[in-house]
Amino acid sequence: MDIVKIEKICRPLRIVVGLILIVAAFLTGTTWLYIGILPLFVGIMGWRPFCKFTGKCSFKE
């Protein structure tokens, strides 16, 4: 399993999912959907939760 390839897919996916949840919250009025701020923030900041908790990849690009 190549973590770098997975991360190249996961980061943009987290950003898109976060944006979708925030837009859905705005359109529907469901405040719970504002939880999309978390994946959006993590994706933008580039934090790698999988690496942080498992220690299975380096943080070097």
N, C-alpha and C positions, 0 to 999 in steps of 0.2 A: 504494500500500500504506500503510494507516494504522497506524503503529506503536503508537499509544495503544490502538486497538481490539485489536490482537494481544496487547499486554501484559496487557490486562484478562482475556483468556482464558488466557494462558500462566502467569501467576502462580498462580492457583488450580489449574491443571493440574499444575504442578510440585509443589505441596504434596500433592495427591492421589496422584500417582505416587510421591512419596517415602514417604508413609504406607503405600501398598500394598506397596512393596518391603520396608519395615521389618517389616510384619506378616507377609509371606511368609517373610522370614528367620527370624522368631521361630517360625512354625509348622512350617517345613520343616527348620530347623537349618542351612541353607546360609548360611555366613557372608558370602559374596560379595554377597548381597542387601542387606546392611547399607549398601551403597553408596547406598541410598535416603536416607541422611542428607544427602547433598549436595544433591539437588533440594529436599528439605524445608527445609534451611537457607537455600538461595538464595531459595526462595519466601517463606519467613517474613520474611527480612531485606529483601526487596524489591529485591535487587540485579538489575540488568538486564544479563545477559551479552551479549545481542545488541547493545545500545546501546554497551556498554563497548568491545567489540572492533571494531565497524563504524563507530561514530560517526554513525549515521544517524538518531538521534533525540535530543531534548533530555531532560534529567532533570527538567524542570519538569512539574508535574501540571496 
